[in-house]
Amino acid sequence: MTLNEVIPKANEKFRSGFVAIVGRPNVGKSTLMNHLIGQKIAITSPVAQTTRNRLRGILTTTDAQIIFVDTPGIHKPHHQLGKILVKNAIASIESVDLVLMIVDCSVKAGGGDRYITELLANVSTPVILGLNKADQQKDEQIDQTYYELADQHGGWPCLKFSALEGTGTAQLQTKLIEALPIGPYYYPLDLVTDQPERFIMGELIREQILHLTQQEVPHSVAVVIEKVEETPKITRVMAAINVERDSQKGIIIGSKGTMLKNIGQAAREQIQKLIDGDVYLELFVKVEPKWRQSRMLLSELGYREEN
């Protein structure tokens, strides 16, 4: 099958383009992308700064193809990993057709939101301001703090929604499509991400670590898929969980290995949904001291500065 058979030709009314989703940590960027695409490709967690890589999610409709670029939360970095994440997030702003800035409208606009709007004011890329978590908002006067931010930068369009409940997301999707240029299909119709399956597997494991260990092992974890063996009946996956300290290794393993067992069971269930088949998952934990500060270790673990 040729590429032209996989990717049909777009008509003169078809719109397509790349949309960077930016915002402070934990405002719902990944939750929104998963909801719009209709499939889980980005991990979510109540822990801030969950997303580490620029992850592309692809939404194809009858009249458009939107390639979402889910970026790490923009924040003040405290280590080399943080510097790479923020630099990659900012770089994505310069290379897309549209920026969707997500804010948490259950609280007033803060210094982090103002910092990001100042960054966006210096680029020529169009911006839409998305007011997420409308389901959690108790005082609608909070919206005014964000409308003022939008007005300060030329009157960005503002849309209110809840990525968790789905209210208002259809209107947001329509607005995004209208703001994109006339263009071609970039990806096959059934593709929802351009990330390799191994990467998604590693992220699903890391998500369960964040959920189950909560604040005890926040961001000192990197997951590497060491081996994937596929047979007609089962897929065997071997993964290494890298941490920075022996104490963190003990937390992840847990008493008599119970925590590691729980992580593995929950991650296996998610991976089985990903590949639509049975999975045998083997996890082991390694200590890599100060890996977040080492450029060499960061590169080996898959965290590189993107151009």
N, C-alpha and C positions, 0 to 999 in steps of 0.2 A: 504493500500500500504506500502510495506516495504522500508527501506532505500536503499537496494540494487536495488530495482526497480526504485527508483528516481535517484540514482547516478549510472550510468553505470560503468563497469570496463574499465579502461584505457589499451591501448596496450603498447607494449614495446617501442614505439617511442613517446608516449604521454608525454608532458612536463607540469609541473605545479609547482607553488611556490608562495611565498609572496614577493611582491616588495614594498619597502618603497619609497614614493615620498617625498623628503626633499628639502629644500631650504629656502632662505630668504622670508619674508612676501611679498605677492603680486607679485610673479613671474609667476603665472599661474598654480599652482599645481592642484587645484580643476578643473579648466577649462580643463586641459589635461585629467584628469581621467574621467570627464563627457563625453568628446569627444570620448575617446577610448571605453568606455562602451556603448555609444550610448544612454544614458539616464541620466537625471539630478538627481544625488543623493547627490552631495555636493554643497553647496551654493557658489556663487561667488559674488565679490563686488570689486569696485575700492578702497575700504578702506582696508588698510593693516591688517594682522592678523585676517582675517575673520574666518578661520577654527580653531575650539577650541578642537575638539575631534579627536582621531585617527579613521578615517572613512574608512571602508573596502568596496571597490568596486570590483565586480567580473566580469571578462571578460572570457567567454568560447567560444573557437573556435573549429574547427574540430580536431585540433592537440595540443591544449593547454588550460590550465585554469590558468589565472593570477589573483591573489588576490592582488589588489592594497591597500596599506595602506597610505591614504592621511593624512599627519601630519600637525600640526600647524607650521607656519613659525618660524624658529629658530632665536631668537633675544635676546637682552639684556633685561631681565625682570625688570619691575618697580613695580610690586605688586605680591601678593601671587598667583593670577590667572596666571600671566605671568610665574612665576616659575614652576607651575604645567604643563603648556602648553609646555614649553621648555624641562622639564624633560621627559614628555611623548614622545615628538618628538625624543629625543636622545635615549630613551629606545627602540623605534621601530627599530632603526638601528641595534641593537644587536640581534633581533629576526626574521630576514627575510632572504630570500635566495639571494636577490639582492637589491641594493640601486640605485634609479634613482635620481640623484641630478639635480634639475632644476635651471637654471639661466636665467636672462633677458639679452639676447645678444644685445639689443638695446642700452645698456650702458656698459661701461668697468667694468671688475671685480673689486669689491671693498672689503673693510675690512670684511663685512659680509660674502661674498663668501669665502674669505680666512679662516675665522674662521670655517666655516662649513667643508671645505676641510681638515683642521687640525683635526677636530673631526673624520672625516671618515678615515683619515690616520691611526688612532689608532684601527680600527676594521678589522677583516679578511673578512668581507662581500664584494663581488665584487661590483664595482661601475661603472655606466654608467653616463656620463655627458650630460645632455640634454640642448641644447641652444635654449630656447623658444623666442617667439616674433620676429622671423626672418622677419615677415611682417613689423615690425616697425624699422628695422635696416637701418640706413643711411650710415654707414661706416663699411665695412666688415673687416677692420683692427682691429676692436674691438674683433673679434673672437680670435685673437692671444693671447689676455690677458687670455682667458679661456683655450686655448690649452696649454699655459705655466703652468697653474694650474694643468691640467690633467697630463702633462709630469712630474711634480714634484712628483707625487704620483704613479709612475709606468706605466704611459701611459694609463689612463682610456680612453675607447672608447668615442668619441664625436659625437653627432648627432644634426643636426640643423633642426628646425621645427617651425611651428606656430600652437599652440593649438587652437587659435581662428579661423583661416581659414582652418586648417586641412592639410596644405601642410607639407610633410615630416613625418607625424604621422604614415603612413603605414610602412615606413622603420623603424621607431622607434619601433613599435609593433613587427616587425619581429626580430629585434635585441634583444628585451627583451625576446622573446620566446626562441631564440637560447641560451641565457645566463642562462636559467632555467634548473634545473635538470630533468631527467626522473622521473615522479611521477604520482600519482593518481588524480582522481577528488576529490576535497575537498567539493564541494557544488553541489546541484542540478543544472541541465542545465539552468533553467529559472530564477535562482536567480541572482540579480545584486548587492545586498548588504546584509550584515548580521545585519544591524541596524534595530531595530523595527520601524514600521510605525510611531509611535508617535514621535520618535526622529526626523525623517525626516520632519514631520509636523512642529515641533518647529523650525527647522532650516530654513524652507521656510518662516515662519513668521519673523524670525530674519533677513533674507536676505532682505526682503522688508523694514524693519526698517532702515537697513544700506543704502539701495538705496535712500529712500525718505527723511531721515533726514540728510544724508551725514555726515559731520564732527560735526554736532551739538550734536549728541548723539553717540559718536564713539564706545566704547567697554564697556559701563556701562550697557549693556542690556543682560538679560538672559530670555529666554522664557521657560515656563513650561506648558505642556499640562495637564490641570486639569481633563478633562473628554472627552471621546469619546463615543457617542451613535450611533449605527448603526441600521438603519431600511431599509426595502427593497427599499424605495424611496429616502432617504437622510441620510447623515452622519452629525451628530451634533458634533461640536468640540468647547470646551471651553478652552481658553488659558490665562495664566497670563504673562504679560510683566513686568519683574522686573527691576527697575532702582535704582540709588543710591541717587538721589536728587529730590526734588520737582520741581525744574526748568526743569529737564529732563522729568518728568512726564507731565509738561505743554507742552513741545515741541512735545512729542509723541501724546498727545490728540489733540493739535492744537486749533485754533480758532473755537469755536462752534463744536468741535469734528471732524473737517474736516480731520486732519492728520490721526487720528486713523481710520476713515472711509476709507481713501485711502489705508492705510496699510492693513486693513482687506480685502478690495476688491481685491487688487493685490495678497495677500497671498492665498485667497480663490481660485482664478483662478489656482494658482500653485498646491494647494492641490487637486483640482478636477482632474488635470492631473495625479497626483500621484495615486489616488485611482480609477480613471476612473468612477466617479459618482458625483452626486450633493452634495454640502457641504453647511452647515450653520455654519458660524464661528463667535463666540462671543469672543471678546477681552476685557480685563480690565487691568489696569496699577496699579502696586504696588510699593511703595518705600521701598527698603531695604538698609539703609545707609551702605556704605563701604562693600558691599557684596563681592567684589573682594579681600578684605584683610582678610576675615574671613574664616578659615578652615571649620568651622561648616556650614556656609551658602553655601560655595562652594560645600561641599559634598551634602547638601540638594538640590542644584540646578543642581546636576549631574556632577560636575567637580571634579574628583578624580585622584590621582596619580596612574598610571598604572604600573604594574610590567613587 
